[in-house]
Amino acid sequence: MDGVCFVVSDRSGDMDASPSDLVGLFSFDTRFLSRWVLTIDGQRLSPLSVDDLHHFETRYFLVPGQPTHYVSSTMTVIRHRTVGLSIGEQITLLNHRGEPVDVTVRIDAASDFADIYELGLPDLIKRGELTRSTGNDYLFLLYQREQFRRGTAVKTSEPAEIDLDGLCYRIRIPAHGSWTTELRVETAVETPSGTDLRGEVRHQIRAAKQSNERDLNEFLAELPALNCEHPPLAQTYRRSMLDLAALRHPDLTTGRKMPSAGLPWFMTLVGRQALVTSLQTLPFVPELAATTLEALALLQGAKIDDYRDEQPGKILHQIRYGETAAFEETPHSQHYGSADATPLFVVLLDEYERWTGDATMVRRLEQEARAALGWLDQYADLLGDGYLRYPPPTSRFEAANQVWKDSRVGICYSDGRLPGGPVAVCEVQGYAYDARRRGARLAREFWNDPAYAQLLDQQADQLRERFNRDFWIAARGHYALALDADGGQVDALASNQGHLMWSGIIDVDRAGAVVDRLMGEEMFSGWGIRTLGTREARYNPVGVHVGAVWPYDNSIIAAGMRRYGFRAEAGQIAQAILDTASYFQGRLPEAFAGYDRSSTLHPVWYPTGNSPQGWSAGAPLLLLRSLLGLEPRGDRLVVNPAIPPGLGQIELLDIPGRWGTLDAFGRPRSSSSAAVAR
C-alpha cells in the first residue's frame, strides 16, 4: 500500500474477487483490478514464502500447482510487486531442469470498478458502461458513467498475446536459465473536466522524491531515535513508524501528506482519526499535524447542507472519491457527520503550537479556529442546555452515533437500552471544554483579543461546573456515558470517561474514583481497558464498542491518568498495550477481544478491524509520551518518567520542536534533544 492506493491479494499475489469481497487493487475508493491471476501452463501457483520488504513492496516465492509433502517442483516463480502511483510487477521464472522447457505464462486481468462503498451495499446498481480494448503492448479497461471515468491500463515489457481477458506469454527457458517480464498497471481517476484527479499531487510527489524507498528513508531519518532495553518496545516503535509512513494520505492541493484512517476501509481523510493521530504523533512527526490542520481548514463547513450534515464552522468527518459519492448516492463526497472533529481541530491547533512554536500557523488559521469555536455555540447545542449533541441518523449512510463509538449499540444504558433523540456523549463535552480553554490561550497570546479569551474561559468554567453536576453518578462512582434527550443519565460503565481525564473536565476529587473503576476487574482485562464493563447488559468481549479493547482508546486514557497524577496506573496501561503489540509483531490492531488475560495465552485478534490503522499506529507514541511524562512548557521540554520495571531504560533522542539547544530537562545540549528515563 502507499497512501490511498493499496492491494489486497492472497498469499500467491493473486486477486480474484466476488462482487462483495474486499480484494483487489484499490485507489481513491475504486477497485481498479478485481481479477489478477497468474498461471503457468494453466495451473495456479502455491506460495512457499512471502517477503514484505516495505509497506509498498512485496515479493512472493511460488511453485506451479499444488506442492506435495516434499516440494519437488522443477520451477520457481518470483513475483515482485511495488505499489505507488502505479503498480509494478516483475515476474521471474527459474528453470531448475538440465534441459530447456517450453512454458505458457498467463495473467488474467479484469476490473468491475466497484466503489468501496458498494462492497457493503450490494443493492446499489452500477449505471455505467464497462469496455475493454487492446494494443500491441497493453490491455485497457474503462468504466464510464456520464463524465465519471475510471481506467486501468496493463502494460508489458515483453512481447505477449493480448486479448480482452489478459496477457499470454509462450516462452522457452534454457536449462538452468530464467525469464523475466515487467508488468505495469496504471490507473486513471478522471474529473468531470477531463483532468486526472491526481495530476497535481502526482506532480508534487514526484518533485519531492525520486522513489518510495527514498521517501520512506527520509521519513524514518527525521524521526526521534528510540534506545531502550526492552526489544519488543523497539519493534513496536519501528512498526508504528512504518505503518504511519504507509498510511500517509496526499493532500490533493499540495502533495504534502496527512494520516489516512486505516486499511482497507478508510484509506482516505477521516477528520476525527486524522486529528487524533496527529495529536498522538506530534512530538515525533509534527508535519502530519500541520498538513491535517491546513487540509481540514480548507474543507471546513461554510453553509447549511442537511444531506451532508454540513454547517458553518464544522470540521469534515470524511471525504470519498468513488462513484456513489460523485453522483450523490451517498453524502460522502464531503460529509460532516461528526460531533467531535470540530472541537478536536482547535485542540490540535493549540497543541501543535505548543510543540512547534509555529505561531504563523495559529495566526493563519485564526478565522477557521474561531468558526469552529462558534459552531459549538450556534449549531451543536441542539437543546439549548449547553451540551454538544447530535441528532439520530436520517439515512442508512450515516453512522448511528457521531462519535468514535459510532455503532448502533455503542452508546447504551447499563440495562442495555439505547437512548433516543439528540444525545450528549460525555467525551465530546470534554473536548468542547478543552477546545475553549485552548482557544482562550490562542486568543490571548496570538490573536490579540483578551475579551474573546475571557469569554471562552468563562464558557469553559460554566461547562465544567454543569458537566460535573449532571454527568456524575454518585451511586455508581463514575460519570455517565451520555445524557439522553430528556437529560437523563445514560449510565453504562464505559471507557469514555478516560477521555474526560485527558481533556481535564472532571473534578480533581473524583479522579481517583474514575481511575478505580477503569482499573477494576470490570474494565481492565490485563491486556488493556475494555470499551464497556463486563457487568453491563450489552457487554460482549468481541463487541467492537461494547467489550473489545482499542489501543487508541487506551492511549488517550493513559494520557488522561498522567494528567491527573496517576502515573503508576498510566504505566500499567502502557505496559499492557505494549505487551499486546509484541504478539502482533509490533503492529497494534484497531481492536482486539476483551477476554481476561488470565483466560488467554495471548490477546485475541478482532477479525474485522482495519490493519494497519492510523490511531493504533499512533497509540505507542502517545503511550511513550505518557511513560516519559514528556511535556512542552514554553521554551522548555520537560520529562517526568514513570516507567514500569519490565520496560527498563528508555531514551528518546532528537525530538523535533521549538527548543533549539535545550534537552528534555531544559539544559544546554550539543547535538540533540533527549528524554531519558531509568
Order of alpha helices (4+ residues) and beta strands (2+ residues): beta-beta-beta-beta-beta-beta-beta-beta-beta-beta-beta-beta-beta-beta-beta-beta-alpha-alpha-beta-alpha-beta-beta-alpha-alpha-alpha-alpha-alpha-alpha-beta-alpha-alpha-beta-beta-beta-beta-alpha-alpha-alpha-alpha-alpha-beta-beta-beta-beta
